[in-house]
Amino acid sequence: MWNIINFDSFPYSMRSIFVAITLEGWINMTYNYADSNSPWLSAIFFILLVIFGSFFALNLVLAEVMESFYSSQAEDLAKDMAKKADTKVEEEKLQKKEQESI
């Protein structure tokens, strides 16, 4: 893998962990680290990383993004409804004024 994914420095480590939790090539990383270190330790580490990182933490982040999207949609809907209510009240006032003038 051209020595791109490794744990030699903090930025490389974060990138390697990101690759693993996005489930892109984590099996190859597991095999590479199993060849260089203890196979059991490598398998346990990457399986736990995938379970907690991908299935738990990544879904929490996605849930927060969806929640903020839905709340912004609700705010926009409330603003639109308030504008419609204001225009309806103004139209009723204009109609009353027209009726009074007649």
Phi and psi restraints in degrees (range 20) as a CNS / XPLOR table:
assign (resid 1 and name C) (resid 2 and name N)
       (resid 2 and name CA) (resid 2 and name C) 1.0 58.7 20.0 2
assign (resid 2 and name N) (resid 2 and name CA)
       (resid 2 and name C) (resid 3 and name N) 1.0 26.3 20.0 2
assign (resid 2 and name C) (resid 3 and name N)
       (resid 3 and name CA) (resid 3 and name C) 1.0 58.9 20.0 2
assign (resid 3 and name N) (resid 3 and name CA)
       (resid 3 and name C) (resid 4 and name N) 1.0 29.7 20.0 2
assign (resid 3 and name C) (resid 4 and name N)
       (resid 4 and name CA) (resid 4 and name C) 1.0 -84.2 20.0 2
assign (resid 4 and name N) (resid 4 and name CA)
       (resid 4 and name C) (resid 5 and name N) 1.0 -40.9 20.0 2
assign (resid 4 and name C) (resid 5 and name N)
       (resid 5 and name CA) (resid 5 and name C) 1.0 -100.7 20.0 2
assign (resid 5 and name N) (resid 5 and name CA)
       (resid 5 and name C) (resid 6 and name N) 1.0 108.4 20.0 2
assign (resid 5 and name C) (resid 6 and name N)
       (resid 6 and name CA) (resid 6 and name C) 1.0 -154.5 20.0 2
assign (resid 6 and name N) (resid 6 and name CA)
       (resid 6 and name C) (resid 7 and name N) 1.0 178.7 20.0 2
assign (resid 6 and name C) (resid 7 and name N)
       (resid 7 and name CA) (resid 7 and name C) 1.0 -118.2 20.0 2
assign (resid 7 and name N) (resid 7 and name CA)
       (resid 7 and name C) (resid 8 and name N) 1.0 33.8 20.0 2
assign (resid 7 and name C) (resid 8 and name N)
       (resid 8 and name CA) (resid 8 and name C) 1.0 -75.6 20.0 2
assign (resid 8 and name N) (resid 8 and name CA)
       (resid 8 and name C) (resid 9 and name N) 1.0 -32.5 20.0 2
assign (resid 8 and name C) (resid 9 and name N)
       (resid 9 and name CA) (resid 9 and name C) 1.0 -138.3 20.0 2
assign (resid 9 and name N) (resid 9 and name CA)
       (resid 9 and name C) (resid 10 and name N) 1.0 169.6 20.0 2
assign (resid 9 and name C) (resid 10 and name N)
       (resid 10 and name CA) (resid 10 and name C) 1.0 -62.5 20.0 2
assign (resid 10 and name N) (resid 10 and name CA)
       (resid 10 and name C) (resid 11 and name N) 1.0 -46.8 20.0 2
assign (resid 10 and name C) (resid 11 and name N)
       (resid 11 and name CA) (resid 11 and name C) 1.0 -62.0 20.0 2
assign (resid 11 and name N) (resid 11 and name CA)
       (resid 11 and name C) (resid 12 and name N) 1.0 -40.5 20.0 2
assign (resid 11 and name C) (resid 12 and name N)
       (resid 12 and name CA) (resid 12 and name C) 1.0 -65.3 20.0 2
assign (resid 12 and name N) (resid 12 and name CA)
       (resid 12 and name C) (resid 13 and name N) 1.0 -36.7 20.0 2
assign (resid 12 and name C) (resid 13 and name N)
       (resid 13 and name CA) (resid 13 and name C) 1.0 -64.7 20.0 2
assign (resid 13 and name N) (resid 13 and name CA)
       (resid 13 and name C) (resid 14 and name N) 1.0 -44.6 20.0 2
assign (resid 13 and name C) (resid 14 and name N)
       (resid 14 and name CA) (resid 14 and name C) 1.0 -63.8 20.0 2
assign (resid 14 and name N) (resid 14 and name CA)
       (resid 14 and name C) (resid 15 and name N) 1.0 -38.7 20.0 2
assign (resid 14 and name C) (resid 15 and name N)
       (resid 15 and name CA) (resid 15 and name C) 1.0 -66.9 20.0 2
assign (resid 15 and name N) (resid 15 and name CA)
       (resid 15 and name C) (resid 16 and name N) 1.0 -39.5 20.0 2
assign (resid 15 and name C) (resid 16 and name N)
       (resid 16 and name CA) (resid 16 and name C) 1.0 -64.2 20.0 2
assign (resid 16 and name N) (resid 16 and name CA)
       (resid 16 and name C) (resid 17 and name N) 1.0 -42.4 20.0 2
assign (resid 16 and name C) (resid 17 and name N)
       (resid 17 and name CA) (resid 17 and name C) 1.0 -66.3 20.0 2
assign (resid 17 and name N) (resid 17 and name CA)
       (resid 17 and name C) (resid 18 and name N) 1.0 -39.8 20.0 2
assign (resid 17 and name C) (resid 18 and name N)
       (resid 18 and name CA) (resid 18 and name C) 1.0 -61.1 20.0 2
assign (resid 18 and name N) (resid 18 and name CA)
       (resid 18 and name C) (resid 19 and name N) 1.0 -42.5 20.0 2
assign (resid 18 and name C) (resid 19 and name N)
       (resid 19 and name CA) (resid 19 and name C) 1.0 -61.3 20.0 2
assign (resid 19 and name N) (resid 19 and name CA)
       (resid 19 and name C) (resid 20 and name N) 1.0 -40.1 20.0 2
assign (resid 19 and name C) (resid 20 and name N)
       (resid 20 and name CA) (resid 20 and name C) 1.0 -68.9 20.0 2
assign (resid 20 and name N) (resid 20 and name CA)
       (resid 20 and name C) (resid 21 and name N) 1.0 -42.1 20.0 2
assign (resid 20 and name C) (resid 21 and name N)
       (resid 21 and name CA) (resid 21 and name C) 1.0 -77.4 20.0 2
assign (resid 21 and name N) (resid 21 and name CA)
       (resid 21 and name C) (resid 22 and name N) 1.0 -16.0 20.0 2
assign (resid 21 and name C) (resid 22 and name N)
       (resid 22 and name CA) (resid 22 and name C) 1.0 -87.8 20.0 2
assign (resid 22 and name N) (resid 22 and name CA)
       (resid 22 and name C) (resid 23 and name N) 1.0 1.2 20.0 2
assign (resid 22 and name C) (resid 23 and name N)
       (resid 23 and name CA) (resid 23 and name C) 1.0 64.1 20.0 2
assign (resid 23 and name N) (resid 23 and name CA)
       (resid 23 and name C) (resid 24 and name N) 1.0 28.4 20.0 2
assign (resid 23 and name C) (resid 24 and name N)
       (resid 24 and name CA) (resid 24 and name C) 1.0 -105.2 20.0 2
assign (resid 24 and name N) (resid 24 and name CA)
       (resid 24 and name C) (resid 25 and name N) 1.0 101.3 20.0 2
assign (resid 24 and name C) (resid 25 and name N)
       (resid 25 and name CA) (resid 25 and name C) 1.0 77.4 20.0 2
assign (resid 25 and name N) (resid 25 and name CA)
       (resid 25 and name C) (resid 26 and name N) 1.0 20.1 20.0 2
assign (resid 25 and name C) (resid 26 and name N)
       (resid 26 and name CA) (resid 26 and name C) 1.0 -71.2 20.0 2
assign (resid 26 and name N) (resid 26 and name CA)
       (resid 26 and name C) (resid 27 and name N) 1.0 -26.6 20.0 2
assign (resid 26 and name C) (resid 27 and name N)
       (resid 27 and name CA) (resid 27 and name C) 1.0 -67.0 20.0 2
assign (resid 27 and name N) (resid 27 and name CA)
       (resid 27 and name C) (resid 28 and name N) 1.0 -42.5 20.0 2
assign (resid 27 and name C) (resid 28 and name N)
       (resid 28 and name CA) (resid 28 and name C) 1.0 -63.0 20.0 2
assign (resid 28 and name N) (resid 28 and name CA)
       (resid 28 and name C) (resid 29 and name N) 1.0 -41.0 20.0 2
assign (resid 28 and name C) (resid 29 and name N)
       (resid 29 and name CA) (resid 29 and name C) 1.0 -61.9 20.0 2
assign (resid 29 and name N) (resid 29 and name CA)
       (resid 29 and name C) (resid 30 and name N) 1.0 -41.0 20.0 2
assign (resid 29 and name C) (resid 30 and name N)
       (resid 30 and name CA) (resid 30 and name C) 1.0 -61.3 20.0 2
assign (resid 30 and name N) (resid 30 and name CA)
       (resid 30 and name C) (resid 31 and name N) 1.0 -45.6 20.0 2
assign (resid 30 and name C) (resid 31 and name N)
       (resid 31 and name CA) (resid 31 and name C) 1.0 -65.2 20.0 2
assign (resid 31 and name N) (resid 31 and name CA)
       (resid 31 and name C) (resid 32 and name N) 1.0 -40.2 20.0 2
assign (resid 31 and name C) (resid 32 and name N)
       (resid 32 and name CA) (resid 32 and name C) 1.0 -63.5 20.0 2
assign (resid 32 and name N) (resid 32 and name CA)
       (resid 32 and name C) (resid 33 and name N) 1.0 -44.2 20.0 2
assign (resid 32 and name C) (resid 33 and name N)
       (resid 33 and name CA) (resid 33 and name C) 1.0 -74.8 20.0 2
assign (resid 33 and name N) (resid 33 and name CA)
       (resid 33 and name C) (resid 34 and name N) 1.0 -26.2 20.0 2
assign (resid 33 and name C) (resid 34 and name N)
       (resid 34 and name CA) (resid 34 and name C) 1.0 -67.8 20.0 2
assign (resid 34 and name N) (resid 34 and name CA)
       (resid 34 and name C) (resid 35 and name N) 1.0 -34.8 20.0 2
assign (resid 34 and name C) (resid 35 and name N)
       (resid 35 and name CA) (resid 35 and name C) 1.0 -70.7 20.0 2
assign (resid 35 and name N) (resid 35 and name CA)
       (resid 35 and name C) (resid 36 and name N) 1.0 -32.3 20.0 2
assign (resid 35 and name C) (resid 36 and name N)
       (resid 36 and name CA) (resid 36 and name C) 1.0 -90.6 20.0 2
assign (resid 36 and name N) (resid 36 and name CA)
       (resid 36 and name C) (resid 37 and name N) 1.0 -26.0 20.0 2
assign (resid 36 and name C) (resid 37 and name N)
       (resid 37 and name CA) (resid 37 and name C) 1.0 -129.6 20.0 2
assign (resid 37 and name N) (resid 37 and name CA)
       (resid 37 and name C) (resid 38 and name N) 1.0 -156.5 20.0 2
assign (resid 37 and name C) (resid 38 and name N)
       (resid 38 and name CA) (resid 38 and name C) 1.0 -69.9 20.0 2
assign (resid 38 and name N) (resid 38 and name CA)
       (resid 38 and name C) (resid 39 and name N) 1.0 126.9 20.0 2
assign (resid 38 and name C) (resid 39 and name N)
       (resid 39 and name CA) (resid 39 and name C) 1.0 -63.5 20.0 2
assign (resid 39 and name N) (resid 39 and name CA)
       (resid 39 and name C) (resid 40 and name N) 1.0 -36.9 20.0 2
assign (resid 39 and name C) (resid 40 and name N)
       (resid 40 and name CA) (resid 40 and name C) 1.0 -69.6 20.0 2
assign (resid 40 and name N) (resid 40 and name CA)
       (resid 40 and name C) (resid 41 and name N) 1.0 -42.3 20.0 2
assign (resid 40 and name C) (resid 41 and name N)
       (resid 41 and name CA) (resid 41 and name C) 1.0 -64.3 20.0 2
assign (resid 41 and name N) (resid 41 and name CA)
       (resid 41 and name C) (resid 42 and name N) 1.0 -42.2 20.0 2
assign (resid 41 and name C) (resid 42 and name N)
       (resid 42 and name CA) (resid 42 and name C) 1.0 -63.7 20.0 2
assign (resid 42 and name N) (resid 42 and name CA)
       (resid 42 and name C) (resid 43 and name N) 1.0 -44.5 20.0 2
assign (resid 42 and name C) (resid 43 and name N)
       (resid 43 and name CA) (resid 43 and name C) 1.0 -64.7 20.0 2
assign (resid 43 and name N) (resid 43 and name CA)
       (resid 43 and name C) (resid 44 and name N) 1.0 -44.4 20.0 2
assign (resid 43 and name C) (resid 44 and name N)
       (resid 44 and name CA) (resid 44 and name C) 1.0 -63.4 20.0 2
assign (resid 44 and name N) (resid 44 and name CA)
       (resid 44 and name C) (resid 45 and name N) 1.0 -44.8 20.0 2
assign (resid 44 and name C) (resid 45 and name N)
       (resid 45 and name CA) (resid 45 and name C) 1.0 -60.0 20.0 2
assign (resid 45 and name N) (resid 45 and name CA)
       (resid 45 and name C) (resid 46 and name N) 1.0 -50.4 20.0 2
assign (resid 45 and name C) (resid 46 and name N)
       (resid 46 and name CA) (resid 46 and name C) 1.0 -71.7 20.0 2
assign (resid 46 and name N) (resid 46 and name CA)
       (resid 46 and name C) (resid 47 and name N) 1.0 -33.6 20.0 2
assign (resid 46 and name C) (resid 47 and name N)
       (resid 47 and name CA) (resid 47 and name C) 1.0 -66.7 20.0 2
assign (resid 47 and name N) (resid 47 and name CA)
       (resid 47 and name C) (resid 48 and name N) 1.0 -44.2 20.0 2
assign (resid 47 and name C) (resid 48 and name N)
       (resid 48 and name CA) (resid 48 and name C) 1.0 -64.9 20.0 2
assign (resid 48 and name N) (resid 48 and name CA)
       (resid 48 and name C) (resid 49 and name N) 1.0 -38.3 20.0 2
assign (resid 48 and name C) (resid 49 and name N)
       (resid 49 and name CA) (resid 49 and name C) 1.0 -62.5 20.0 2
assign (resid 49 and name N) (resid 49 and name CA)
       (resid 49 and name C) (resid 50 and name N) 1.0 -42.8 20.0 2
assign (resid 49 and name C) (resid 50 and name N)
       (resid 50 and name CA) (resid 50 and name C) 1.0 -67.7 20.0 2
assign (resid 50 and name N) (resid 50 and name CA)
       (resid 50 and name C) (resid 51 and name N) 1.0 -43.0 20.0 2
assign (resid 50 and name C) (resid 51 and name N)
       (resid 51 and name CA) (resid 51 and name C) 1.0 -64.5 20.0 2
assign (resid 51 and name N) (resid 51 and name CA)
       (resid 51 and name C) (resid 52 and name N) 1.0 -53.6 20.0 2
assign (resid 51 and name C) (resid 52 and name N)
       (resid 52 and name CA) (resid 52 and name C) 1.0 -78.7 20.0 2
assign (resid 52 and name N) (resid 52 and name CA)
       (resid 52 and name C) (resid 53 and name N) 1.0 -37.0 20.0 2
assign (resid 52 and name C) (resid 53 and name N)
       (resid 53 and name CA) (resid 53 and name C) 1.0 -76.2 20.0 2
assign (resid 53 and name N) (resid 53 and name CA)
       (resid 53 and name C) (resid 54 and name N) 1.0 -50.6 20.0 2
assign (resid 53 and name C) (resid 54 and name N)
       (resid 54 and name CA) (resid 54 and name C) 1.0 -82.3 20.0 2
assign (resid 54 and name N) (resid 54 and name CA)
       (resid 54 and name C) (resid 55 and name N) 1.0 -51.4 20.0 2
assign (resid 54 and name C) (resid 55 and name N)
       (resid 55 and name CA) (resid 55 and name C) 1.0 -79.3 20.0 2
assign (resid 55 and name N) (resid 55 and name CA)
       (resid 55 and name C) (resid 56 and name N) 1.0 -19.7 20.0 2
assign (resid 55 and name C) (resid 56 and name N)
       (resid 56 and name CA) (resid 56 and name C) 1.0 -111.4 20.0 2
assign (resid 56 and name N) (resid 56 and name CA)
       (resid 56 and name C) (resid 57 and name N) 1.0 -64.4 20.0 2
assign (resid 56 and name C) (resid 57 and name N)
       (resid 57 and name CA) (resid 57 and name C) 1.0 -67.2 20.0 2
assign (resid 57 and name N) (resid 57 and name CA)
       (resid 57 and name C) (resid 58 and name N) 1.0 -43.2 20.0 2
assign (resid 57 and name C) (resid 58 and name N)
       (resid 58 and name CA) (resid 58 and name C) 1.0 -65.2 20.0 2
assign (resid 58 and name N) (resid 58 and name CA)
       (resid 58 and name C) (resid 59 and name N) 1.0 -37.2 20.0 2
assign (resid 58 and name C) (resid 59 and name N)
       (resid 59 and name CA) (resid 59 and name C) 1.0 -69.5 20.0 2
assign (resid 59 and name N) (resid 59 and name CA)
       (resid 59 and name C) (resid 60 and name N) 1.0 -31.8 20.0 2
assign (resid 59 and name C) (resid 60 and name N)
       (resid 60 and name CA) (resid 60 and name C) 1.0 -64.3 20.0 2
assign (resid 60 and name N) (resid 60 and name CA)
       (resid 60 and name C) (resid 61 and name N) 1.0 -41.5 20.0 2
assign (resid 60 and name C) (resid 61 and name N)
       (resid 61 and name CA) (resid 61 and name C) 1.0 -64.4 20.0 2
assign (resid 61 and name N) (resid 61 and name CA)
       (resid 61 and name C) (resid 62 and name N) 1.0 -44.7 20.0 2
assign (resid 61 and name C) (resid 62 and name N)
       (resid 62 and name CA) (resid 62 and name C) 1.0 -64.4 20.0 2
assign (resid 62 and name N) (resid 62 and name CA)
       (resid 62 and name C) (resid 63 and name N) 1.0 -37.0 20.0 2
assign (resid 62 and name C) (resid 63 and name N)
       (resid 63 and name CA) (resid 63 and name C) 1.0 -65.0 20.0 2
assign (resid 63 and name N) (resid 63 and name CA)
       (resid 63 and name C) (resid 64 and name N) 1.0 -38.5 20.0 2
assign (resid 63 and name C) (resid 64 and name N)
       (resid 64 and name CA) (resid 64 and name C) 1.0 -66.5 20.0 2
assign (resid 64 and name N) (resid 64 and name CA)
       (resid 64 and name C) (resid 65 and name N) 1.0 -40.1 20.0 2
assign (resid 64 and name C) (resid 65 and name N)
       (resid 65 and name CA) (resid 65 and name C) 1.0 -63.6 20.0 2
assign (resid 65 and name N) (resid 65 and name CA)
       (resid 65 and name C) (resid 66 and name N) 1.0 -43.9 20.0 2
assign (resid 65 and name C) (resid 66 and name N)
       (resid 66 and name CA) (resid 66 and name C) 1.0 -64.5 20.0 2
assign (resid 66 and name N) (resid 66 and name CA)
       (resid 66 and name C) (resid 67 and name N) 1.0 -39.7 20.0 2
assign (resid 66 and name C) (resid 67 and name N)
       (resid 67 and name CA) (resid 67 and name C) 1.0 -63.2 20.0 2
assign (resid 67 and name N) (resid 67 and name CA)
       (resid 67 and name C) (resid 68 and name N) 1.0 -43.1 20.0 2
assign (resid 67 and name C) (resid 68 and name N)
       (resid 68 and name CA) (resid 68 and name C) 1.0 -67.8 20.0 2
assign (resid 68 and name N) (resid 68 and name CA)
       (resid 68 and name C) (resid 69 and name N) 1.0 -34.8 20.0 2
assign (resid 68 and name C) (resid 69 and name N)
       (resid 69 and name CA) (resid 69 and name C) 1.0 -64.5 20.0 2
assign (resid 69 and name N) (resid 69 and name CA)
       (resid 69 and name C) (resid 70 and name N) 1.0 -46.0 20.0 2
assign (resid 69 and name C) (resid 70 and name N)
       (resid 70 and name CA) (resid 70 and name C) 1.0 -66.3 20.0 2
assign (resid 70 and name N) (resid 70 and name CA)
       (resid 70 and name C) (resid 71 and name N) 1.0 -36.9 20.0 2
assign (resid 70 and name C) (resid 71 and name N)
       (resid 71 and name CA) (resid 71 and name C) 1.0 -68.4 20.0 2
assign (resid 71 and name N) (resid 71 and name CA)
       (resid 71 and name C) (resid 72 and name N) 1.0 -37.1 20.0 2
assign (resid 71 and name C) (resid 72 and name N)
       (resid 72 and name CA) (resid 72 and name C) 1.0 -68.1 20.0 2
assign (resid 72 and name N) (resid 72 and name CA)
       (resid 72 and name C) (resid 73 and name N) 1.0 -35.3 20.0 2
assign (resid 72 and name C) (resid 73 and name N)
       (resid 73 and name CA) (resid 73 and name C) 1.0 -64.2 20.0 2
assign (resid 73 and name N) (resid 73 and name CA)
       (resid 73 and name C) (resid 74 and name N) 1.0 -41.6 20.0 2
assign (resid 73 and name C) (resid 74 and name N)
       (resid 74 and name CA) (resid 74 and name C) 1.0 -64.8 20.0 2
assign (resid 74 and name N) (resid 74 and name CA)
       (resid 74 and name C) (resid 75 and name N) 1.0 -39.7 20.0 2
assign (resid 74 and name C) (resid 75 and name N)
       (resid 75 and name CA) (resid 75 and name C) 1.0 -63.7 20.0 2
assign (resid 75 and name N) (resid 75 and name CA)
       (resid 75 and name C) (resid 76 and name N) 1.0 -43.3 20.0 2
assign (resid 75 and name C) (resid 76 and name N)
       (resid 76 and name CA) (resid 76 and name C) 1.0 -62.8 20.0 2
assign (resid 76 and name N) (resid 76 and name CA)
       (resid 76 and name C) (resid 77 and name N) 1.0 -40.5 20.0 2
assign (resid 76 and name C) (resid 77 and name N)
       (resid 77 and name CA) (resid 77 and name C) 1.0 -64.6 20.0 2
assign (resid 77 and name N) (resid 77 and name CA)
       (resid 77 and name C) (resid 78 and name N) 1.0 -41.2 20.0 2
assign (resid 77 and name C) (resid 78 and name N)
       (resid 78 and name CA) (resid 78 and name C) 1.0 -64.4 20.0 2
assign (resid 78 and name N) (resid 78 and name CA)
       (resid 78 and name C) (resid 79 and name N) 1.0 -40.3 20.0 2
assign (resid 78 and name C) (resid 79 and name N)
       (resid 79 and name CA) (resid 79 and name C) 1.0 -64.0 20.0 2
assign (resid 79 and name N) (resid 79 and name CA)
       (resid 79 and name C) (resid 80 and name N) 1.0 -43.0 20.0 2
assign (resid 79 and name C) (resid 80 and name N)
       (resid 80 and name CA) (resid 80 and name C) 1.0 -63.2 20.0 2
assign (resid 80 and name N) (resid 80 and name CA)
       (resid 80 and name C) (resid 81 and name N) 1.0 -41.4 20.0 2
assign (resid 80 and name C) (resid 81 and name N)
       (resid 81 and name CA) (resid 81 and name C) 1.0 -66.7 20.0 2
assign (resid 81 and name N) (resid 81 and name CA)
       (resid 81 and name C) (resid 82 and name N) 1.0 -36.9 20.0 2
assign (resid 81 and name C) (resid 82 and name N)
       (resid 82 and name CA) (resid 82 and name C) 1.0 -65.5 20.0 2
assign (resid 82 and name N) (resid 82 and name CA)
       (resid 82 and name C) (resid 83 and name N) 1.0 -40.4 20.0 2
assign (resid 82 and name C) (resid 83 and name N)
       (resid 83 and name CA) (resid 83 and name C) 1.0 -63.2 20.0 2
assign (resid 83 and name N) (resid 83 and name CA)
       (resid 83 and name C) (resid 84 and name N) 1.0 -43.0 20.0 2
assign (resid 83 and name C) (resid 84 and name N)
       (resid 84 and name CA) (resid 84 and name C) 1.0 -63.6 20.0 2
assign (resid 84 and name N) (resid 84 and name CA)
       (resid 84 and name C) (resid 85 and name N) 1.0 -40.0 20.0 2
assign (resid 84 and name C) (resid 85 and name N)
       (resid 85 and name CA) (resid 85 and name C) 1.0 -65.0 20.0 2
assign (resid 85 and name N) (resid 85 and name CA)
       (resid 85 and name C) (resid 86 and name N) 1.0 -41.4 20.0 2
assign (resid 85 and name C) (resid 86 and name N)
       (resid 86 and name CA) (resid 86 and name C) 1.0 -63.6 20.0 2
assign (resid 86 and name N) (resid 86 and name CA)
       (resid 86 and name C) (resid 87 and name N) 1.0 -43.3 20.0 2
assign (resid 86 and name C) (resid 87 and name N)
       (resid 87 and name CA) (resid 87 and name C) 1.0 -67.4 20.0 2
assign (resid 87 and name N) (resid 87 and name CA)
       (resid 87 and name C) (resid 88 and name N) 1.0 -33.5 20.0 2
assign (resid 87 and name C) (resid 88 and name N)
       (resid 88 and name CA) (resid 88 and name C) 1.0 -67.1 20.0 2
assign (resid 88 and name N) (resid 88 and name CA)
       (resid 88 and name C) (resid 89 and name N) 1.0 -41.1 20.0 2
assign (resid 88 and name C) (resid 89 and name N)
       (resid 89 and name CA) (resid 89 and name C) 1.0 -64.3 20.0 2
assign (resid 89 and name N) (resid 89 and name CA)
       (resid 89 and name C) (resid 90 and name N) 1.0 -42.0 20.0 2
assign (resid 89 and name C) (resid 90 and name N)
       (resid 90 and name CA) (resid 90 and name C) 1.0 -64.4 20.0 2
assign (resid 90 and name N) (resid 90 and name CA)
       (resid 90 and name C) (resid 91 and name N) 1.0 -39.6 20.0 2
assign (resid 90 and name C) (resid 91 and name N)
       (resid 91 and name CA) (resid 91 and name C) 1.0 -63.8 20.0 2
assign (resid 91 and name N) (resid 91 and name CA)
       (resid 91 and name C) (resid 92 and name N) 1.0 -40.6 20.0 2
assign (resid 91 and name C) (resid 92 and name N)
       (resid 92 and name CA) (resid 92 and name C) 1.0 -64.2 20.0 2
assign (resid 92 and name N) (resid 92 and name CA)
       (resid 92 and name C) (resid 93 and name N) 1.0 -39.3 20.0 2
assign (resid 92 and name C) (resid 93 and name N)
       (resid 93 and name CA) (resid 93 and name C) 1.0 -63.5 20.0 2
assign (resid 93 and name N) (resid 93 and name CA)
       (resid 93 and name C) (resid 94 and name N) 1.0 -42.4 20.0 2
assign (resid 93 and name C) (resid 94 and name N)
       (resid 94 and name CA) (resid 94 and name C) 1.0 -64.5 20.0 2
assign (resid 94 and name N) (resid 94 and name CA)
       (resid 94 and name C) (resid 95 and name N) 1.0 -40.0 20.0 2
assign (resid 94 and name C) (resid 95 and name N)
       (resid 95 and name CA) (resid 95 and name C) 1.0 -64.8 20.0 2
assign (resid 95 and name N) (resid 95 and name CA)
       (resid 95 and name C) (resid 96 and name N) 1.0 -39.7 20.0 2
assign (resid 95 and name C) (resid 96 and name N)
       (resid 96 and name CA) (resid 96 and name C) 1.0 -64.2 20.0 2
assign (resid 96 and name N) (resid 96 and name CA)
       (resid 96 and name C) (resid 97 and name N) 1.0 -42.0 20.0 2
assign (resid 96 and name C) (resid 97 and name N)
       (resid 97 and name CA) (resid 97 and name C) 1.0 -63.9 20.0 2
assign (resid 97 and name N) (resid 97 and name CA)
       (resid 97 and name C) (resid 98 and name N) 1.0 -40.7 20.0 2
assign (resid 97 and name C) (resid 98 and name N)
       (resid 98 and name CA) (resid 98 and name C) 1.0 -64.4 20.0 2
assign (resid 98 and name N) (resid 98 and name CA)
       (resid 98 and name C) (resid 99 and name N) 1.0 -40.2 20.0 2
assign (resid 98 and name C) (resid 99 and name N)
       (resid 99 and name CA) (resid 99 and name C) 1.0 -68.3 20.0 2
assign (resid 99 and name N) (resid 99 and name CA)
       (resid 99 and name C) (resid 100 and name N) 1.0 -36.6 20.0 2
assign (resid 99 and name C) (resid 100 and name N)
       (resid 100 and name CA) (resid 100 and name C) 1.0 -68.9 20.0 2
assign (resid 100 and name N) (resid 100 and name CA)
       (resid 100 and name C) (resid 101 and name N) 1.0 -36.1 20.0 2
assign (resid 100 and name C) (resid 101 and name N)
       (resid 101 and name CA) (resid 101 and name C) 1.0 -72.7 20.0 2
assign (resid 101 and name N) (resid 101 and name CA)
       (resid 101 and name C) (resid 102 and name N) 1.0 -20.6 20.0 2
